[in-house]
Amino acid sequence: MQAPARQLLNKVPEVTVWFWIIKILCTTVGESFADWINMNLGVGLTNTALIFTVALAAVLVWQLSTERYVPFVYWLTVVVVSVTGTLYTDILTDSQGVPLALSSSVFAGALAVVFGVWYVRERTLSVHSITTLPRELFYWLAVLVTFALGTATGDWTLELTGWTPGVSVLLPLGLIIAIILGWRLGANAVLSFWLAYILTRPLGANLGDWLGSPSGDGGLGFGTAVTSVIFLVAILATVVYLTLSRSDVIEAQDLTGTPRALSSARERGMLAYYAVVAVAAAALLVWAHHQPHAAATGEEDTSASVTTHITPQEATSPFPPAEIAKFRTITADTLAKVNSDDQQAANSRVTDLETAWDDDQSALEPKSEKAWSFLDGEIDQVLEALRAPHPDKATEVNALNTLLTSLG
């Protein structure tokens, strides 16, 4: 007969409002901090993922070695898992070119396997029963996959809809509210928890993009560094409060992990409710996908209409050759850095282009508003490509080459 696993005090916090607040803070950091290290520090996507994989192994060993829930250790692990899960999805999408629809499907399948094996072995998926090492290992594996899945589905939603970061926050927020309502009406508590847990990932990531993206891209323009600092400080303050108050410690445990009895008929009814919510969300995404993406369409239409009337000679002749040469040099430098996979240097150099162009606007625009608007639109395309949350090298190169051609 197999010996029972050693029982521990419950290793996760009570699911209170504080749990969800700090979880969203952690997911936002996962998005903004990963982007900051990868792009702004120029570490590179693969190297950043390797660094955080090592960090994840270290903090997991720390977390697993504790005898009970310790707020600082637990939430540090969540932060590192958040960053690492984000990076794994980004590698598949940005480095390997895996479509987001495929990666979303793969991660969803992986999560189903994790839950299936976990349930077959332990007969529960409840977070109130993380009292043995095997259950804790299953728990953290599920958490890692939910972060990767949430990243992929969140980015896929943006790709399908063309929504700005601010607007994109509303979908996962609305779905979480619908899940809370379902749970209050009698839906299975474990199912409701994990659905909401997955959805906090795109919610937090979209919040991070909204705060960190430039105002011209629909964000608040704080930048990834400032956004990361704000949320890390908020996480630290919350962890200090929870450590002192112990308001999220599960004192009494049900070691069997058996959930409280609910009406099976009501649970089946709420499953139907969740299915309706899922269908409605899918219908919304399909509808949004088929709508004109205002910003992108407007830019394409403007560029297309102007291109038929302006040649590179017409675009540059109204302006001093020395100024055009300056813009061309900066653009060529940026292209060289993109081709050498130095994203940080490319972002820095393209900022020089933006600054030089803006500084010269008052002198250049009066000479030819038509030519200035044409070049301004192409520079905007370059800035958008390089400052995308997940830059695509081919898109960057295409935008830079188009601008170089227009500059003569």
DRENDO-1510 file (C-alpha; in Angstrom, 1 decimal, always signed):
<recs>
REC; n; res; u; v; w
REC; 1; MET; +0.0; +0.0; +0.0 .
REC; 2; GLN; +1.3; +3.4; -1.0 .
REC; 3; ALA; +2.4; +5.6; +1.9 .
REC; 4; PRO; +0.4; +8.8; +2.2 .
REC; 5; ALA; +2.2; +12.0; +1.1 .
REC; 6; ARG; +3.5; +14.2; +3.9 .
REC; 7; GLN; +0.8; +16.7; +4.9 .
REC; 8; LEU; +1.7; +20.3; +5.1 .
REC; 9; LEU; -0.2; +23.4; +6.0 .
REC; 10; ASN; -2.0; +24.8; +3.0 .
REC; 11; LYS; +0.6; +26.3; +0.7 .
REC; 12; VAL; -1.6; +28.9; -1.1 .
REC; 13; PRO; -3.5; +31.9; +0.2 .
REC; 14; GLU; -7.2; +32.1; +0.8 .
REC; 15; VAL; -9.0; +33.3; -2.3 .
REC; 16; THR; -10.2; +36.8; -1.2 .
REC; 17; VAL; -10.4; +40.1; -3.0 .
REC; 18; TRP; -6.7; +40.6; -2.0 .
REC; 19; PHE; -5.8; +37.5; -3.9 .
REC; 20; TRP; -7.3; +38.8; -7.1 .
REC; 21; ILE; -5.9; +42.3; -6.7 .
REC; 22; ILE; -2.3; +41.0; -6.3 .
REC; 23; LYS; -2.8; +38.4; -9.0 .
REC; 24; ILE; -3.7; +41.1; -11.5 .
REC; 25; LEU; -0.8; +43.2; -10.4 .
REC; 26; CYS; +1.5; +40.2; -10.9 .
REC; 27; THR; +0.2; +39.6; -14.4 .
REC; 28; THR; +0.7; +43.2; -15.4 .
REC; 29; VAL; +4.3; +43.0; -14.2 .
REC; 30; GLY; +4.7; +39.9; -16.2 .
REC; 31; GLU; +3.9; +41.7; -19.4 .
REC; 32; SER; +5.7; +45.1; -18.8 .
REC; 33; PHE; +8.8; +43.7; -17.0 .
REC; 34; ALA; +9.4; +41.0; -19.7 .
REC; 35; ASP; +9.1; +43.7; -22.5 .
REC; 36; TRP; +11.4; +46.1; -20.6 .
REC; 37; ILE; +14.2; +43.5; -20.1 .
REC; 38; ASN; +13.9; +42.1; -23.6 .
REC; 39; MET; +13.6; +45.3; -25.6 .
REC; 40; ASN; +14.8; +48.3; -23.5 .
REC; 41; LEU; +17.8; +46.5; -22.0 .
REC; 42; GLY; +18.6; +44.7; -25.2 .
REC; 43; VAL; +19.1; +41.3; -23.5 .
REC; 44; GLY; +17.1; +39.6; -26.3 .
REC; 45; LEU; +14.1; +37.3; -26.1 .
REC; 46; THR; +15.9; +34.0; -25.8 .
REC; 47; ASN; +18.4; +35.2; -23.3 .
REC; 48; THR; +15.7; +36.8; -21.2 .
REC; 49; ALA; +13.7; +33.5; -21.2 .
REC; 50; LEU; +16.8; +31.6; -20.1 .
REC; 51; ILE; +17.5; +34.0; -17.2 .
REC; 52; PHE; +13.9; +33.8; -16.0 .
REC; 53; THR; +13.8; +30.0; -16.4 .
REC; 54; VAL; +16.8; +29.8; -14.0 .
REC; 55; ALA; +15.1; +32.3; -11.7 .
REC; 56; LEU; +11.9; +30.3; -11.7 .
REC; 57; ALA; +13.7; +27.1; -10.8 .
REC; 58; ALA; +15.3; +29.0; -7.8 .
REC; 59; VAL; +12.2; +30.5; -6.5 .
REC; 60; LEU; +10.2; +27.3; -6.9 .
REC; 61; VAL; +12.8; +25.4; -4.8 .
REC; 62; TRP; +12.3; +28.1; -2.2 .
REC; 63; GLN; +8.6; +28.0; -2.3 .
REC; 64; LEU; +8.5; +24.2; -2.2 .
REC; 65; SER; +10.8; +24.1; +0.8 .
REC; 66; THR; +8.5; +26.1; +3.0 .
REC; 67; GLU; +6.1; +24.3; +5.3 .
REC; 68; ARG; +3.2; +26.7; +4.9 .
REC; 69; TYR; +2.0; +29.7; +2.9 .
REC; 70; VAL; +4.5; +32.6; +3.2 .
REC; 71; PRO; +3.2; +35.7; +1.3 .
REC; 72; PHE; +6.5; +37.0; +0.1 .
REC; 73; VAL; +7.8; +33.7; -1.2 .
REC; 74; TYR; +4.5; +32.7; -2.7 .
REC; 75; TRP; +3.9; +36.0; -4.6 .
REC; 76; LEU; +7.5; +36.3; -5.7 .
REC; 77; THR; +7.0; +32.9; -7.3 .
REC; 78; VAL; +3.8; +34.1; -9.0 .
REC; 79; VAL; +5.7; +37.2; -10.4 .
REC; 80; VAL; +8.5; +35.1; -11.8 .
REC; 81; VAL; +6.1; +32.5; -13.2 .
REC; 82; SER; +4.1; +35.4; -14.8 .
REC; 83; VAL; +7.2; +36.7; -16.6 .
REC; 84; THR; +8.4; +33.3; -17.6 .
REC; 85; GLY; +5.1; +32.2; -19.0 .
REC; 86; THR; +4.9; +35.4; -21.0 .
REC; 87; LEU; +8.4; +34.9; -22.4 .
REC; 88; TYR; +7.6; +31.3; -23.5 .
REC; 89; THR; +4.6; +32.5; -25.5 .
REC; 90; ASP; +6.6; +35.4; -27.0 .
REC; 91; ILE; +9.4; +33.0; -28.1 .
REC; 92; LEU; +6.9; +30.8; -30.0 .
REC; 93; THR; +5.3; +33.9; -31.6 .
REC; 94; ASP; +8.1; +36.3; -32.2 .
REC; 95; SER; +11.1; +34.0; -32.7 .
REC; 96; GLN; +9.5; +30.8; -34.1 .
REC; 97; GLY; +6.7; +32.4; -36.0 .
REC; 98; VAL; +4.0; +30.1; -34.5 .
REC; 99; PRO; +0.6; +31.6; -35.1 .
REC; 100; LEU; -1.2; +32.8; -32.0 .
REC; 101; ALA; -4.2; +30.6; -32.8 .
REC; 102; LEU; -2.0; +27.5; -32.8 .
REC; 103; SER; -0.1; +28.4; -29.6 .
REC; 104; SER; -3.4; +29.2; -27.9 .
REC; 105; SER; -4.7; +25.8; -28.9 .
REC; 106; VAL; -1.5; +24.0; -27.8 .
REC; 107; PHE; -1.5; +25.7; -24.4 .
REC; 108; ALA; -5.2; +25.0; -23.9 .
REC; 109; GLY; -4.6; +21.3; -24.6 .
REC; 110; ALA; -1.6; +21.3; -22.3 .
REC; 111; LEU; -3.6; +22.8; -19.5 .
REC; 112; ALA; -6.4; +20.2; -20.0 .
REC; 113; VAL; -3.8; +17.5; -19.7 .
REC; 114; VAL; -2.3; +19.0; -16.5 .
REC; 115; PHE; -5.8; +19.2; -15.0 .
REC; 116; GLY; -6.7; +15.7; -16.1 .
REC; 117; VAL; -3.6; +14.1; -14.7 .
REC; 118; TRP; -3.9; +16.2; -11.5 .
REC; 119; TYR; -7.5; +15.2; -10.9 .
REC; 120; VAL; -7.0; +11.5; -11.7 .
REC; 121; ARG; -4.1; +11.3; -9.2 .
REC; 122; GLU; -5.4; +13.6; -6.5 .
REC; 123; ARG; -9.2; +13.6; -7.0 .
REC; 124; THR; -9.4; +17.3; -6.6 .
REC; 125; LEU; -8.3; +20.6; -8.3 .
REC; 126; SER; -9.2; +22.7; -5.3 .
REC; 127; VAL; -6.6; +25.3; -4.2 .
REC; 128; HIS; -7.8; +24.8; -0.7 .
REC; 129; SER; -6.1; +21.4; -0.7 .
REC; 130; ILE; -2.5; +22.2; -1.6 .
REC; 131; THR; -1.2; +20.3; +1.4 .
REC; 132; THR; +1.2; +17.7; -0.3 .
REC; 133; LEU; +4.2; +18.1; -2.5 .
REC; 134; PRO; +2.5; +16.4; -5.5 .
REC; 135; ARG; -0.5; +18.7; -5.3 .
REC; 136; GLU; +1.8; +21.7; -5.1 .
REC; 137; LEU; +3.8; +20.7; -8.1 .
REC; 138; PHE; +0.6; +20.2; -10.1 .
REC; 139; TYR; -0.6; +23.6; -8.9 .
REC; 140; TRP; +2.5; +25.5; -10.1 .
REC; 141; LEU; +2.6; +23.6; -13.4 .
REC; 142; ALA; -1.0; +24.6; -14.0 .
REC; 143; VAL; -0.2; +28.2; -13.0 .
REC; 144; LEU; +2.7; +28.4; -15.5 .
REC; 145; VAL; +0.5; +27.0; -18.3 .
REC; 146; THR; -2.3; +29.4; -17.5 .
REC; 147; PHE; +0.1; +32.4; -17.8 .
REC; 148; ALA; +1.3; +31.1; -21.2 .
REC; 149; LEU; -2.3; +30.4; -22.3 .
REC; 150; GLY; -3.5; +33.8; -21.1 .
REC; 151; THR; -0.7; +35.5; -23.0 .
REC; 152; ALA; -1.4; +33.7; -26.2 .
REC; 153; THR; -5.2; +34.2; -26.1 .
REC; 154; GLY; -4.8; +37.9; -25.1 .
REC; 155; ASP; -2.4; +38.6; -28.0 .
REC; 156; TRP; -4.6; +36.6; -30.4 .
REC; 157; THR; -7.6; +38.7; -29.3 .
REC; 158; LEU; -5.7; +41.9; -30.1 .
REC; 159; GLU; -4.6; +40.5; -33.5 .
REC; 160; LEU; -8.2; +39.5; -34.4 .
REC; 161; THR; -9.8; +42.7; -33.3 .
REC; 162; GLY; -7.3; +45.5; -33.8 .
REC; 163; TRP; -8.5; +47.0; -30.5 .
REC; 164; THR; -6.4; +49.5; -28.6 .
REC; 165; PRO; -4.9; +48.4; -25.2 .
REC; 166; GLY; -7.5; +50.5; -23.4 .
REC; 167; VAL; -10.5; +48.9; -25.2 .
REC; 168; SER; -9.0; +45.4; -25.0 .
REC; 169; VAL; -9.1; +45.5; -21.2 .
REC; 170; LEU; -12.9; +45.4; -21.3 .
REC; 171; LEU; -13.4; +41.9; -22.7 .
REC; 172; PRO; -11.5; +39.9; -20.0 .
REC; 173; LEU; -12.9; +42.3; -17.3 .
REC; 174; GLY; -16.5; +41.6; -18.6 .
REC; 175; LEU; -15.8; +37.8; -18.7 .
REC; 176; ILE; -14.5; +37.9; -15.1 .
REC; 177; ILE; -17.6; +39.7; -13.9 .
REC; 178; ALA; -19.7; +37.1; -15.7 .
REC; 179; ILE; -17.8; +34.3; -13.9 .
REC; 180; ILE; -18.2; +36.0; -10.5 .
REC; 181; LEU; -21.9; +36.2; -11.2 .
REC; 182; GLY; -22.0; +32.5; -12.2 .
REC; 183; TRP; -20.1; +31.5; -9.0 .
REC; 184; ARG; -22.5; +33.5; -6.9 .
REC; 185; LEU; -25.5; +31.8; -8.5 .
REC; 186; GLY; -24.1; +28.3; -7.8 .
REC; 187; ALA; -21.5; +27.4; -10.5 .
REC; 188; ASN; -18.8; +25.0; -9.5 .
REC; 189; ALA; -16.3; +26.9; -7.4 .
REC; 190; VAL; -13.2; +25.1; -8.7 .
REC; 191; LEU; -14.2; +25.6; -12.3 .
REC; 192; SER; -15.0; +29.3; -11.6 .
REC; 193; PHE; -11.7; +29.9; -9.9 .
REC; 194; TRP; -9.6; +28.5; -12.8 .
REC; 195; LEU; -11.6; +30.3; -15.5 .
REC; 196; ALA; -11.1; +33.6; -13.7 .
REC; 197; TYR; -7.4; +32.8; -13.0 .
REC; 198; ILE; -6.8; +32.3; -16.7 .
REC; 199; LEU; -8.6; +35.5; -17.6 .
REC; 200; THR; -6.7; +37.7; -15.2 .
REC; 201; ARG; -3.6; +37.1; -17.4 .
REC; 202; PRO; -5.0; +38.9; -20.5 .
REC; 203; LEU; -6.6; +41.5; -18.2 .
REC; 204; GLY; -3.3; +42.3; -16.5 .
REC; 205; ALA; -1.3; +42.2; -19.7 .
REC; 206; ASN; -3.7; +44.6; -21.4 .
REC; 207; LEU; -3.5; +46.9; -18.4 .
REC; 208; GLY; +0.3; +46.8; -18.7 .
REC; 209; ASP; +0.1; +47.6; -22.5 .
REC; 210; TRP; -2.4; +50.4; -21.8 .
REC; 211; LEU; -0.2; +52.1; -19.2 .
REC; 212; GLY; +3.1; +51.5; -21.0 .
REC; 213; SER; +2.2; +52.1; -24.7 .
REC; 214; PRO; +2.7; +55.6; -26.3 .
REC; 215; SER; -0.3; +57.8; -26.3 .
REC; 216; GLY; -0.4; +57.7; -30.1 .
REC; 217; ASP; -1.0; +53.9; -29.9 .
REC; 218; GLY; -3.9; +54.3; -27.4 .
REC; 219; GLY; -1.9; +54.0; -24.3 .
REC; 220; LEU; -1.1; +56.3; -21.4 .
REC; 221; GLY; +2.6; +56.6; -22.3 .
REC; 222; PHE; +4.1; +55.6; -18.9 .
REC; 223; GLY; +6.6; +53.3; -20.6 .
REC; 224; THR; +7.4; +49.7; -19.6 .
REC; 225; ALA; +10.0; +50.7; -16.9 .
REC; 226; VAL; +7.7; +53.1; -15.0 .
REC; 227; THR; +4.8; +50.7; -15.3 .
REC; 228; SER; +6.9; +47.8; -13.9 .
REC; 229; VAL; +8.1; +49.9; -11.0 .
REC; 230; ILE; +4.5; +51.1; -10.2 .
REC; 231; PHE; +3.2; +47.6; -10.1 .
REC; 232; LEU; +6.1; +46.1; -8.3 .
REC; 233; VAL; +5.8; +48.7; -5.5 .
REC; 234; ALA; +2.1; +48.0; -5.3 .
REC; 235; ILE; +2.8; +44.2; -5.1 .
REC; 236; LEU; +5.3; +44.8; -2.3 .
REC; 237; ALA; +2.9; +47.0; -0.3 .
REC; 238; THR; +0.2; +44.4; -0.6 .
REC; 239; VAL; +2.4; +41.6; +0.4 .
REC; 240; VAL; +3.6; +43.5; +3.5 .
REC; 241; TYR; +0.0; +44.1; +4.4 .
REC; 242; LEU; -0.9; +40.5; +4.0 .
REC; 243; THR; +2.1; +39.4; +6.0 .
REC; 244; LEU; +1.2; +41.6; +8.9 .
REC; 245; SER; -2.6; +41.0; +8.8 .
REC; 246; ARG; -2.5; +37.3; +7.9 .
REC; 247; SER; -6.0; +38.0; +6.4 .
REC; 248; ASP; -5.4; +35.5; +3.5 .
REC; 249; VAL; -4.0; +32.6; +5.6 .
REC; 250; ILE; -6.2; +29.4; +5.5 .
REC; 251; GLU; -6.2; +28.4; +9.2 .
REC; 252; ALA; -8.6; +25.5; +9.0 .
REC; 253; GLN; -8.1; +23.0; +6.2 .
REC; 254; ASP; -10.0; +20.2; +4.6 .
REC; 255; LEU; -7.2; +17.8; +4.0 .
REC; 256; THR; -9.3; +15.7; +1.7 .
REC; 257; GLY; -9.8; +18.7; -0.6 .
REC; 258; THR; -13.5; +17.8; -1.0 .
REC; 259; PRO; -15.5; +20.9; -2.1 .
REC; 260; ARG; -18.7; +21.8; -0.3 .
REC; 261; ALA; -21.8; +20.1; -1.6 .
REC; 262; LEU; -23.8; +22.1; -4.1 .
REC; 263; SER; -26.9; +21.3; -6.1 .
REC; 264; SER; -25.8; +19.2; -9.1 .
REC; 265; ALA; -28.8; +20.5; -11.1 .
REC; 266; ARG; -27.8; +24.1; -10.4 .
REC; 267; GLU; -24.2; +23.4; -11.3 .
REC; 268; ARG; -25.3; +21.9; -14.6 .
REC; 269; GLY; -27.4; +24.9; -15.2 .
REC; 270; MET; -24.5; +27.2; -14.6 .
REC; 271; LEU; -22.3; +25.1; -17.0 .
REC; 272; ALA; -24.9; +26.0; -19.6 .
REC; 273; TYR; -24.6; +29.7; -18.5 .
REC; 274; TYR; -20.8; +29.6; -18.9 .
REC; 275; ALA; -21.3; +28.0; -22.4 .
REC; 276; VAL; -23.6; +30.9; -23.4 .
REC; 277; VAL; -21.0; +33.4; -22.1 .
REC; 278; ALA; -18.3; +31.7; -24.1 .
REC; 279; VAL; -20.4; +31.6; -27.3 .
REC; 280; ALA; -21.2; +35.3; -26.8 .
REC; 281; ALA; -17.5; +36.2; -26.4 .
REC; 282; ALA; -16.6; +34.2; -29.5 .
REC; 283; ALA; -19.4; +36.0; -31.5 .
REC; 284; LEU; -18.1; +39.3; -30.3 .
REC; 285; LEU; -14.6; +38.5; -31.4 .
REC; 286; VAL; -15.8; +37.3; -34.8 .
REC; 287; TRP; -17.8; +40.5; -35.2 .
REC; 288; ALA; -14.9; +42.7; -34.2 .
REC; 289; HIS; -12.6; +40.8; -36.6 .
REC; 290; HIS; -14.8; +41.6; -39.5 .
REC; 291; GLN; -15.1; +45.3; -38.6 .
REC; 292; PRO; -12.8; +47.8; -40.3 .
REC; 293; HIS; -9.9; +48.5; -38.0 .
REC; 294; ALA; -10.2; +52.2; -37.9 .
REC; 295; ALA; -6.6; +53.2; -37.2 .
REC; 296; ALA; -5.0; +50.7; -39.5 .
REC; 297; THR; -7.4; +51.2; -42.3 .
REC; 298; GLY; -7.2; +54.9; -42.1 .
REC; 299; GLU; -3.4; +54.8; -42.2 .
REC; 300; GLU; -3.4; +52.4; -45.2 .
REC; 301; ASP; -6.0; +54.4; -47.1 .
REC; 302; THR; -4.1; +57.7; -46.5 .
REC; 303; SER; -0.8; +56.2; -47.5 .
REC; 304; ALA; -2.3; +54.6; -50.6 .
REC; 305; SER; -4.1; +57.8; -51.8 .
REC; 306; VAL; -1.0; +59.9; -51.2 .
REC; 307; THR; +1.4; +57.5; -52.9 .
REC; 308; THR; -0.5; +57.8; -56.2 .
REC; 309; HIS; +0.3; +61.5; -56.3 .
REC; 310; ILE; +3.7; +61.8; -54.6 .
REC; 311; THR; +6.9; +60.3; -55.8 .
REC; 312; PRO; +10.1; +60.2; -53.7 .
REC; 313; GLN; +11.3; +63.2; -55.6 .
REC; 314; GLU; +8.1; +65.1; -54.8 .
REC; 315; ALA; +8.3; +64.0; -51.2 .
REC; 316; THR; +11.8; +65.3; -50.6 .
REC; 317; SER; +12.4; +68.2; -53.1 .
REC; 318; PRO; +10.5; +70.8; -51.0 .
REC; 319; PHE; +12.9; +70.3; -48.1 .
REC; 320; PRO; +16.6; +71.1; -47.6 .
REC; 321; PRO; +18.8; +68.3; -48.8 .
REC; 322; ALA; +20.8; +68.3; -45.6 .
REC; 323; GLU; +17.7; +67.6; -43.5 .
REC; 324; ILE; +16.6; +64.8; -45.8 .
REC; 325; ALA; +20.1; +63.3; -45.6 .
REC; 326; LYS; +19.9; +63.5; -41.8 .
REC; 327; PHE; +16.6; +61.6; -41.7 .
REC; 328; ARG; +17.9; +59.0; -44.2 .
REC; 329; THR; +21.1; +58.4; -42.2 .
REC; 330; ILE; +19.1; +57.8; -39.0 .
REC; 331; THR; +16.7; +55.5; -40.8 .
REC; 332; ALA; +19.5; +53.5; -42.4 .
REC; 333; ASP; +21.2; +53.2; -39.0 .
REC; 334; THR; +17.9; +51.9; -37.5 .
REC; 335; LEU; +17.5; +49.3; -40.2 .
REC; 336; ALA; +21.1; +48.1; -39.7 .
REC; 337; LYS; +20.4; +47.6; -36.0 .
REC; 338; VAL; +17.1; +45.7; -36.7 .
REC; 339; ASN; +18.9; +43.5; -39.2 .
REC; 340; SER; +21.6; +42.7; -36.5 .
REC; 341; ASP; +18.8; +41.8; -34.0 .
REC; 342; ASP; +19.8; +44.7; -31.7 .
REC; 343; GLN; +16.2; +45.8; -30.7 .
REC; 344; GLN; +17.3; +48.1; -27.9 .
REC; 345; ALA; +19.7; +50.0; -30.1 .
REC; 346; ALA; +17.1; +50.1; -32.9 .
REC; 347; ASN; +14.5; +51.6; -30.5 .
REC; 348; SER; +17.0; +54.2; -29.3 .
REC; 349; ARG; +17.9; +55.2; -32.8 .
REC; 350; VAL; +14.3; +55.4; -34.0 .
REC; 351; THR; +13.7; +57.8; -31.1 .
REC; 352; ASP; +16.4; +60.0; -32.6 .
REC; 353; LEU; +14.4; +60.0; -35.8 .
REC; 354; GLU; +11.2; +60.9; -34.0 .
REC; 355; THR; +12.9; +63.7; -32.1 .
REC; 356; ALA; +14.6; +65.1; -35.2 .
REC; 357; TRP; +11.4; +65.0; -37.3 .
REC; 358; ASP; +9.3; +66.7; -34.5 .
REC; 359; ASP; +12.0; +69.4; -34.0 .
REC; 360; ASP; +12.0; +70.3; -37.7 .
REC; 361; GLN; +8.2; +70.2; -38.1 .
REC; 362; SER; +7.8; +74.0; -37.7 .
REC; 363; ALA; +10.4; +74.6; -40.4 .
REC; 364; LEU; +9.4; +71.8; -42.8 .
REC; 365; GLU; +5.7; +71.7; -42.8 .
REC; 366; PRO; +5.1; +75.2; -44.2 .
REC; 367; LYS; +7.3; +74.4; -47.2 .
REC; 368; SER; +4.9; +71.6; -48.3 .
REC; 369; GLU; +2.1; +70.3; -46.1 .
REC; 370; LYS; +1.4; +67.6; -48.6 .
REC; 371; ALA; +5.0; +66.2; -48.7 .
REC; 372; TRP; +5.4; +66.7; -44.9 .
REC; 373; SER; +2.2; +64.7; -44.2 .
REC; 374; PHE; +3.3; +61.9; -46.5 .
REC; 375; LEU; +6.6; +61.5; -44.8 .
REC; 376; ASP; +5.1; +61.9; -41.4 .
REC; 377; GLY; +2.7; +59.0; -42.1 .
REC; 378; GLU; +5.6; +56.8; -43.1 .
REC; 379; ILE; +7.6; +57.7; -40.0 .
REC; 380; ASP; +4.6; +56.9; -37.9 .
REC; 381; GLN; +4.5; +53.4; -39.5 .
REC; 382; VAL; +8.1; +52.9; -38.6 .
REC; 383; LEU; +7.5; +54.0; -35.0 .
REC; 384; GLU; +4.5; +51.7; -34.7 .
REC; 385; ALA; +6.4; +48.7; -36.1 .
REC; 386; LEU; +9.4; +49.1; -33.7 .
REC; 387; ARG; +7.3; +50.0; -30.6 .
REC; 388; ALA; +4.8; +47.2; -31.0 .
REC; 389; PRO; +4.3; +45.1; -27.8 .
REC; 390; HIS; +5.8; +42.1; -29.7 .
REC; 391; PRO; +7.9; +43.6; -32.6 .
REC; 392; ASP; +8.0; +41.6; -35.8 .
REC; 393; LYS; +11.3; +41.9; -37.7 .
REC; 394; ALA; +9.8; +41.5; -41.1 .
REC; 395; THR; +7.3; +44.3; -40.4 .
REC; 396; GLU; +10.1; +46.6; -39.1 .
REC; 397; VAL; +12.3; +46.0; -42.1 .
REC; 398; ASN; +9.5; +46.6; -44.5 .
REC; 399; ALA; +8.5; +49.9; -42.8 .
REC; 400; LEU; +12.1; +51.1; -42.7 .
REC; 401; ASN; +12.8; +50.2; -46.4 .
REC; 402; THR; +9.6; +52.0; -47.4 .
REC; 403; LEU; +10.7; +55.1; -45.6 .
REC; 404; LEU; +14.2; +54.9; -47.1 .
REC; 405; THR; +12.7; +54.7; -50.6 .
REC; 406; SER; +10.6; +57.7; -50.0 .
REC; 407; LEU; +13.6; +59.7; -48.7 .
REC; 408; GLY; +15.3; +59.1; -52.0 .
</recs>
